[in-house]
Amino acid sequence: MHHCHRGAHGPHALYHRLCHAMGRHGPHRRHHGGDAFDPEGGDLTRGRKFSGQDLQLMLLALLAETPRHGYELIRDIEQRSSGSYTPSPGVVYPALTYLDDTGLVVAEADGNRKRYRLSDEGRAQLSAEAERVQWLLAALTHMGRRMAAFRRAMAGEAPENGETEDGWLPEFVEVRRAFKHALLLRAGADADEQRRLIAILRRALSEIEQGPAHGA
């Protein structure tokens, strides 16, 4: 079976991006610290992690909504992902210290705790990384959706709105599988065929990206 891989070229690079838009399937586990599903691949089974920079961007995005304590940031991330991803204090607080040291956030005394707020420099950083931030927040929402569907299945509850256990409509799953199968049958295609596939994939990718991004 072929999977989405980083660094793919030609039609495979476009297929790689479409795999991201569609998501991938795997068992659901609770993760702590830096462990989480890879927002590039969406697989909970391969031990991939959000990078330190990804976590920093998530923290900045949450602080853009309202100032928070460190534990509130941890709880917010946990809630958004329905418990799929709970960064540990040993990861979050050093990240906040770094953001404070670099001037992206401001730490203010609040009793015996610190409350963090976004600085002007932090807002500029968020603006510069807007696409990545949108993707990360969508990744948390996707994780939460998958976990909620998994819990319903484990409880013996019927999927909502006719969805599969993974949160996708059966028709979507069928089309996705057919799409992947059609591409696999064209492995080893010559240059002309690859160019034809590239044009098709670019059109499909453009239409997918024009739709509303869930969790944006």
C-alpha positions in Angstrom: 0.0 0.0 0.0 1.2 3.5 -0.9 1.1 6.3 1.7 1.6 10.0 1.6 5.3 10.8 1.8 7.2 14.1 2.4 9.4 15.2 -0.5 7.3 13.7 -3.3 7.5 15.2 -6.7 5.4 15.5 -9.8 1.9 14.0 -9.5 2.9 12.3 -6.3 3.5 15.7 -4.7 -0.1 16.7 -5.6 -1.4 13.4 -4.4 0.5 14.0 -1.1 -1.3 17.3 -0.6 -4.7 15.8 -1.4 -4.0 13.1 1.1 -3.5 15.9 3.7 -6.8 17.4 2.8 -8.6 14.1 3.0 -6.9 12.8 6.2 -5.7 9.3 7.1 -7.0 6.6 9.3 -5.5 4.8 12.3 -6.2 3.8 15.9 -6.7 6.7 18.4 -4.4 7.2 21.3 -4.1 9.8 23.9 -0.8 11.7 23.7 1.1 13.8 26.1 4.2 16.1 25.9 5.3 16.6 22.3 3.5 13.5 21.0 0.6 14.0 18.7 -0.5 13.1 15.2 1.6 14.7 12.5 -0.5 17.6 11.1 1.1 16.9 7.7 0.1 13.3 7.6 -2.7 12.9 10.2 -1.5 9.5 11.4 -1.7 8.7 15.1 0.2 5.5 14.8 3.6 6.5 13.6 5.0 8.4 16.6 5.2 11.7 14.8 5.1 14.9 16.7 4.2 18.5 16.5 7.4 20.4 16.3 8.4 22.9 18.9 7.7 25.7 16.5 4.2 24.3 15.8 3.4 24.3 19.5 4.7 27.9 19.8 2.4 28.9 16.9 -0.6 27.2 18.6 0.1 29.0 21.8 0.4 32.4 20.0 -2.9 31.7 18.2 -4.7 30.9 21.5 -3.2 34.0 23.2 -4.5 36.1 20.2 -8.0 35.2 21.4 -7.5 36.2 25.1 -4.6 36.3 27.7 -4.3 33.0 29.5 -2.3 31.1 32.2 -0.2 28.2 31.1 -2.6 25.6 32.5 -5.5 27.3 30.6 -3.5 26.9 27.4 -2.9 23.2 28.1 -6.6 22.7 28.8 -7.7 24.6 25.7 -5.5 22.5 23.4 -6.8 19.3 25.2 -10.4 20.4 24.7 -10.0 21.3 21.1 -8.5 17.9 20.3 -11.0 16.1 22.5 -8.2 14.8 24.6 -6.1 13.4 21.7 -3.3 15.8 22.4 -2.4 17.2 25.8 0.9 18.9 25.8 2.7 18.5 29.2 3.6 21.4 31.4 7.2 20.4 30.8 6.7 21.3 27.2 4.4 24.3 27.4 6.1 26.3 30.1 9.5 26.3 28.4 7.8 27.3 25.2 6.1 30.2 26.9 9.4 31.2 28.5 11.0 31.2 25.0 8.1 33.3 23.6 8.5 35.8 26.4 12.3 36.0 26.0 11.9 36.7 22.3 9.2 39.3 22.9 6.4 37.5 21.2 4.4 37.3 24.4 4.4 39.3 27.6 4.2 37.5 31.0 2.4 39.4 33.6 2.2 38.6 37.3 -1.2 37.3 38.4 -0.9 36.4 42.1 1.6 33.6 42.3 1.1 32.7 38.6 1.9 34.3 35.3 -0.7 35.3 32.8 0.5 35.5 29.2 -0.7 37.9 26.5 0.3 38.4 22.9 2.6 41.3 22.0 2.6 43.3 18.8 5.6 41.3 17.7 3.6 38.1 18.4 0.7 39.3 16.2 3.1 40.1 13.4 4.5 36.6 13.7 1.0 35.1 13.6 0.3 37.2 10.5 3.5 36.0 8.8 2.6 32.3 9.6 -1.2 32.6 9.0 -1.4 29.6 6.7 0.5 27.3 9.0 -1.5 28.5 12.0 -4.8 27.9 10.2 -3.6 24.4 9.4 -2.5 23.6 13.0 -5.8 24.7 14.5 -7.7 22.7 11.8 -5.5 19.7 12.8 -6.6 20.0 16.4 -10.2 20.2 15.3 -9.7 17.2 13.1 -8.2 15.2 15.9 -11.1 16.1 18.2 -13.6 15.0 15.6 -11.9 11.7 15.1 -11.7 11.1 18.8 -15.3 12.0 19.4 -16.3 9.6 16.6 -14.1 6.9 18.1 -15.7 7.3 21.5 -19.2 7.1 20.1 -18.2 3.9 18.4 -16.7 2.4 21.5 -19.8 3.3 23.4 -21.9 1.5 20.8 -23.6 4.7 19.7 -24.7 5.2 16.1 -22.5 7.6 14.1 -23.9 11.1 13.7 -25.5 12.1 10.4 -24.8 8.8 8.7 -21.0 9.2 9.1 -18.5 6.4 9.5 -16.7 5.8 12.8 -14.0 8.1 11.6 -16.3 11.0 11.0 -16.5 10.8 7.1 -19.6 10.1 5.1 -19.5 6.6 3.5 -19.7 8.2 0.0 -16.6 10.3 0.8 -14.7 7.2 1.9 -15.8 5.3 -1.3 -14.6 8.2 -3.6 -11.4 8.6 -1.7 -10.5 4.9 -2.0 -11.4 4.9 -5.7 -9.2 8.0 -6.2 -6.2 6.3 -4.5 -6.8 3.1 -6.5 -6.9 5.0 -9.8 -3.6 6.7 -9.0 -1.9 3.4 -7.9 -2.9 1.8 -11.2 -1.0 4.5 -13.0 2.3 3.9 -11.2 5.1 4.0 -13.8 3.2 6.4 -16.1 5.2 8.1 -18.8 5.8 11.8 -18.8 2.8 12.6 -21.0 0.5 10.7 -18.7 2.0 12.3 -15.6 1.4 15.7 -17.1 -2.3 14.7 -17.7 -2.6 13.6 -14.1 -0.9 16.8 -12.8 -3.5 18.9 -14.6 -6.4 16.8 -13.1 -4.9 16.9 -9.6 -4.3 20.6 -9.8 -7.9 21.2 -10.7 -9.2 19.0 -7.9 -6.8 20.6 -5.4 -7.9 24.1 -6.4 -11.6 23.2 -5.9 -10.8 21.6 -2.5 -8.9 24.6 -1.3 -11.6 27.0 -2.4 -14.1 25.4 0.0 -14.4 26.5 3.6 -11.6 25.2 5.9 -13.1 23.4 8.8 -11.7 24.8 12.1 -10.3 27.9 10.4 
